[in-house]
Amino acid sequence: MMSGNRRNQSTDAETHGAERGLDRFEGFSDAVFAIALTLLIVEIKVPGSPEGTHGYSDLVSAMAEQWREFLALVICYVVIGAYWLQHHYSGRIYAKTDHWFGTLNLLFLLAIVVIPYPVRIWCFHLGTGFEPDASVTLVAGLALTACTWMAKWFYAMPGCRLMDERLAPDFLQQMTRRYGAATLVQIVAVPVAIVAPRIGVAIALLCIAFFLLSQPTPRYKPREEPDEAEKSNK
């Protein structure tokens, strides 16, 4: 019988390197997310500051002219926030980590800290002759981020290599379809953005916005549900 601890994972799928719990893994990832979100506002230079605009006669107009900066802030916050929600949610799905899972997570976090760049490229070239190229850059950046997320998922999946083996197979299949379909949509959005830039961007951003919604409650095999003490610690 188990109380408050997860069962030993199945040995059907080989893991690589030292296996660890999720505490340090999640703590490090949360710190990267927090820094990425915090730095967004730092990019906006206040009018009148040493690095901000000068020579304006109306402060309100000077702030209004920064609408591209604020648009980039909102889009970045939504994108990074949606991925953080899924990262937080997956703490109920993954059970442990190993070397290659940690490596894939580093690639995913790299995509997270880089994503403000293509977002700002698009925002600052919206409505200009460079918008088509900027749109493809943004959508490609979002697709690459989705691919790194899926790489982690597919690595952890075989034989529940790193996932809680108590989870019901149909639940894992449901989440694989959700994440897989979202990744596929974002990849397809890249050629769409080449032909119709704003439609491609809209498809990619709406796909990400979907994951701001609540995801299915994890389902477990009969009589293998975690107790209340374990749930409260996740």
C-alpha positions in Angstrom: 0.0 0.0 0.0 1.1 3.6 -0.7 0.3 6.7 1.4 1.6 10.0 0.1 4.2 8.5 -2.1 4.2 7.4 -5.7 4.6 3.8 -6.7 7.9 2.7 -8.2 7.8 3.4 -11.9 7.5 0.7 -14.5 10.9 -0.7 -15.8 9.5 -1.4 -19.3 11.0 1.8 -20.6 14.7 2.6 -20.0 15.6 5.9 -18.4 19.0 7.6 -18.7 21.3 9.1 -16.1 20.4 9.8 -12.5 16.7 9.7 -11.8 15.4 12.5 -9.5 12.2 13.8 -8.2 10.5 16.9 -9.5 11.2 19.5 -6.8 14.4 21.0 -8.1 13.3 20.5 -11.7 10.1 22.5 -11.1 11.8 25.0 -9.0 14.4 25.8 -11.6 11.8 25.9 -14.4 9.5 28.2 -12.3 12.4 30.6 -11.8 13.1 30.8 -15.5 9.4 31.5 -16.2 9.4 34.2 -13.5 12.5 35.9 -14.9 11.1 35.8 -18.4 7.8 37.4 -17.3 9.6 40.0 -15.2 11.9 41.1 -18.0 9.0 41.9 -20.3 8.2 45.2 -18.6 11.9 46.2 -18.4 11.9 46.3 -22.2 9.5 49.3 -22.1 11.4 52.5 -21.7 9.4 55.3 -19.9 9.2 58.6 -21.9 11.6 61.0 -20.3 13.9 58.3 -18.9 17.5 58.2 -20.1 16.7 55.5 -22.6 13.2 56.7 -23.4 11.8 59.2 -25.9 12.4 62.9 -25.4 11.3 66.1 -27.0 7.5 65.4 -26.7 5.0 68.1 -25.8 2.2 65.7 -24.6 3.1 62.9 -22.2 -0.2 61.1 -22.9 0.6 61.1 -26.6 4.1 59.9 -25.9 2.8 56.9 -23.9 0.2 56.2 -26.6 2.9 56.0 -29.2 4.3 53.0 -27.3 1.3 50.9 -28.2 3.5 48.4 -30.0 5.5 47.9 -26.8 2.4 47.3 -24.8 1.0 44.9 -27.5 4.3 42.9 -27.3 4.0 42.8 -23.5 0.5 41.4 -23.6 1.2 38.8 -26.3 4.4 37.6 -24.6 2.6 37.5 -21.2 -0.2 35.3 -22.7 2.2 33.0 -24.5 4.6 32.5 -21.6 1.7 32.4 -19.1 -0.1 29.7 -21.1 3.0 27.5 -21.1 3.6 28.1 -17.4 0.0 26.9 -16.7 0.7 23.7 -18.7 4.1 23.3 -16.9 2.3 23.7 -13.6 -0.5 21.3 -14.7 2.0 18.6 -15.8 3.4 18.4 -12.3 0.4 16.1 -11.7 1.5 13.9 -14.7 5.3 13.6 -14.6 6.7 11.6 -11.7 10.4 12.1 -12.1 13.2 13.3 -14.3 16.4 11.9 -15.9 19.3 13.4 -17.9 17.7 13.6 -21.3 14.4 14.9 -19.9 16.3 17.7 -18.2 18.1 18.4 -21.4 14.9 18.6 -23.4 13.5 20.9 -20.7 16.5 23.2 -21.1 15.7 23.5 -24.8 12.1 24.2 -23.9 13.1 26.9 -21.5 15.5 28.4 -24.1 12.5 28.7 -26.4 10.5 30.4 -23.6 13.2 33.1 -22.9 13.7 33.7 -26.6 10.0 34.0 -27.6 9.8 37.8 -26.8 12.2 38.4 -29.6 9.9 37.2 -32.5 6.9 38.7 -30.8 8.6 42.1 -30.7 9.7 41.7 -34.3 6.1 41.2 -35.3 4.7 44.0 -33.2 7.2 46.6 -34.4 6.7 45.7 -38.1 2.9 45.3 -37.9 1.4 47.3 -40.8 4.8 47.8 -42.5 6.2 46.3 -45.6 8.2 43.9 -43.4 5.0 42.4 -41.8 5.0 39.2 -43.9 8.5 38.3 -42.9 7.9 39.3 -39.3 4.7 37.2 -39.2 6.6 34.1 -40.4 9.3 34.7 -37.8 6.7 34.9 -35.0 4.7 31.9 -36.1 7.9 29.8 -36.6 9.1 30.8 -33.1 5.8 29.7 -31.6 5.9 26.4 -33.5 9.4 25.7 -32.3 8.4 26.3 -28.7 5.5 23.9 -29.2 7.8 21.3 -30.6 10.2 21.5 -27.6 7.2 21.0 -25.3 6.1 17.9 -27.3 9.6 16.6 -27.3 9.5 16.4 -23.5 6.1 14.7 -23.6 7.0 12.1 -26.2 10.2 11.3 -24.4 8.4 10.7 -21.1 5.6 8.7 -22.6 6.9 5.3 -23.7 6.0 2.8 -21.0 5.3 5.7 -18.7 9.0 6.2 -18.6 8.8 9.3 -16.4 5.1 9.7 -15.9 3.0 8.6 -12.9 2.2 5.0 -13.8 -1.1 5.3 -11.9 -2.6 7.6 -14.5 -5.3 6.0 -16.7 -4.1 5.2 -20.2 -7.1 6.9 -21.8 -6.2 10.1 -19.9 -2.6 10.1 -21.2 -4.0 9.4 -24.7 -6.4 12.3 -24.4 -3.6 14.7 -23.4 -1.3 13.4 -26.2 -4.0 14.2 -28.7 -4.5 17.7 -27.2 -0.9 18.6 -27.2 -0.1 16.9 -30.5 -3.0 18.5 -32.3 -2.0 22.0 -30.9 1.6 21.4 -32.0 0.5 20.3 -35.5 -1.8 23.4 -35.8 1.1 25.7 -35.0 3.4 23.9 -37.5 0.7 24.3 -40.2 0.3 27.9 -39.3 3.9 28.6 -40.6 3.0 28.0 -44.3 -0.3 29.7 -43.8 1.6 32.8 -42.5 3.7 32.8 -45.7 0.5 33.0 -47.8 -1.7 35.0 -45.4 0.5 36.6 -42.6 -2.2 37.8 -40.3 -4.3 34.6 -40.6 -1.2 32.5 -39.7 -0.5 34.7 -36.7 -4.1 34.5 -35.6 -4.2 30.7 -35.8 -1.0 30.3 -33.8 -2.0 32.7 -31.1 -5.6 31.3 -30.8 -4.1 27.8 -30.4 -1.9 29.0 -27.5 -4.8 30.9 -26.0 -6.8 27.6 -25.8 -4.3 26.4 -23.2 -5.2 29.3 -20.9 -8.4 27.3 -20.3 -8.7 24.6 -17.7 -7.4 21.2 -18.8 -9.0 17.8 -17.9 -8.6 16.6 -14.3 -6.1 13.8 -14.3 -7.7 10.4 -14.2 -6.2 7.3 -12.5 -6.6 3.6 -12.7 -9.2 2.1 -10.4 -8.1 2.1 -6.7 -4.9 3.9 -7.5 -5.9 7.5 -7.0 -3.5 9.6 -4.9 -4.8 10.5 -1.4 -5.6 14.0 -0.3 -2.3 14.5 1.4 -0.4 13.8 -1.8 -2.7 15.9 -3.9 -2.1 18.9 -1.6 1.6 18.6 -2.0 1.6 18.6 -5.8 
